[in-house]
Amino acid sequence: QVQLVESGGGLVQPGGSLRLSCAASQRIFMATMYWYRQAPGKQREFVSTIFRNGTTNYADSVKGRFIVSRDKSKDEVYLQMNSVRPEDTAVYYCNMGKTVWGQGTQVTVAS
């Protein structure tokens, strides 16, 4: 079974940028990939998706600030987070086909 490993999380100041990566252990170029996040005390929520043809969707809360992309040659998916806000603080998870989850990477937005 494919394994997903997220990286790139950390502490960032409000208004700053961060780039998350998700590396897969197997080929994922045919898969729809998702980013979700879970803040303390809240349910996991959808952030973004990228289909195999490159079409993307975003939650309203991140639209215009986050950009999802994929590198099919590396079997990696990325989430570029710009103009981050304290409410973006959460554990961010990569997901494949709504069935396979990574372990998550913590993003903390604070001054």
C-alpha positions as CSV (number, residue, x, y, z in Angstrom):
1,Q,0.0,0.0,0.0
2,V,1.2,3.5,-0.8
3,Q,2.6,5.5,2.0
4,L,2.4,9.3,2.2
5,V,4.9,11.5,4.1
6,E,4.3,15.1,4.7
7,S,7.1,17.6,5.5
8,G,7.7,21.4,5.6
9,G,5.6,22.3,8.6
10,G,6.8,24.7,11.3
11,L,6.4,28.0,12.9
12,V,5.6,31.0,10.7
13,Q,4.6,34.5,11.4
14,P,1.3,35.9,10.3
15,G,1.5,37.1,6.7
16,G,4.4,34.8,6.0
17,S,4.7,31.8,3.7
18,L,5.3,28.1,4.0
19,R,5.5,25.2,1.6
20,L,4.3,21.8,2.5
21,S,5.4,18.7,0.7
22,C,3.8,15.2,0.4
23,A,6.0,12.4,-0.9
24,A,4.5,9.1,-2.0
25,S,6.2,5.7,-1.8
26,Q,4.5,4.7,-5.1
27,R,3.4,6.2,-8.3
28,I,0.4,8.5,-7.7
29,F,0.1,10.4,-11.0
30,M,-3.3,8.9,-11.6
31,A,-4.7,9.7,-8.2
32,T,-6.7,12.6,-6.9
33,M,-4.7,14.1,-4.1
34,Y,-6.1,16.1,-1.1
35,W,-4.8,18.3,1.7
36,Y,-6.8,18.4,4.9
37,R,-6.1,20.1,8.2
38,Q,-7.1,19.6,11.8
39,A,-6.9,22.4,14.4
40,P,-6.9,21.6,18.1
41,G,-10.4,20.8,19.3
42,K,-11.8,20.9,15.8
43,Q,-12.8,18.3,13.2
44,R,-10.5,17.6,10.3
45,E,-11.5,19.9,7.3
46,F,-10.9,19.9,3.6
47,V,-8.2,22.4,2.4
48,S,-7.5,21.6,-1.2
49,T,-7.5,19.0,-3.9
50,I,-5.7,18.4,-7.2
51,F,-7.0,16.0,-9.8
52,R,-4.8,14.0,-12.2
53,N,-5.5,16.5,-15.0
54,G,-4.2,19.4,-12.8
55,T,-7.6,20.9,-11.9
56,T,-7.6,22.3,-8.4
57,N,-10.2,23.2,-5.8
58,Y,-9.9,25.1,-2.5
59,A,-11.8,25.7,0.6
60,D,-13.2,29.2,0.8
61,S,-11.0,29.9,3.8
62,V,-7.8,29.4,1.8
63,K,-8.8,30.4,-1.7
64,G,-6.5,33.1,-3.1
65,R,-3.8,32.3,-0.5
66,F,-2.9,28.7,-0.9
67,I,-1.8,26.9,-4.1
68,V,-1.7,23.2,-4.6
69,S,0.5,21.6,-7.2
70,R,2.0,18.3,-8.0
71,D,5.2,17.0,-9.6
72,K,4.3,13.8,-11.4
73,S,7.9,12.9,-12.0
74,K,8.6,12.8,-8.3
75,D,5.3,11.6,-7.1
76,E,5.0,14.6,-4.8
77,V,2.3,17.0,-4.0
78,Y,2.8,20.5,-2.6
79,L,0.8,23.1,-0.7
80,Q,2.1,26.6,-1.0
81,M,0.7,28.6,1.9
82,N,0.9,32.4,1.5
83,S,-0.4,35.2,3.7
84,V,-0.9,32.8,6.5
85,R,-3.2,33.6,9.4
86,P,-3.3,32.4,13.0
87,E,-6.4,30.4,12.1
88,D,-4.4,28.4,9.7
89,T,-2.7,26.8,12.6
90,A,-3.3,23.0,12.4
91,V,-1.9,19.7,11.6
92,Y,-1.9,19.3,7.8
93,Y,-2.5,16.0,6.2
94,C,-1.9,14.7,2.7
95,N,-4.5,12.3,1.4
96,M,-4.8,10.1,-1.7
97,G,-8.2,9.2,-3.0
98,K,-9.8,9.9,0.4
99,T,-8.4,6.5,1.5
100,V,-4.7,6.8,2.3
101,W,-3.5,9.4,4.9
102,G,-0.1,10.7,5.8
103,Q,1.0,11.2,9.4
104,G,0.6,15.0,9.2
105,T,2.8,18.0,9.7
106,Q,2.3,20.7,12.2
107,V,1.9,24.3,11.1
108,T,1.8,27.0,13.7
109,V,1.1,30.6,12.7
110,A,2.2,33.0,15.5
111,S,4.2,36.1,16.0
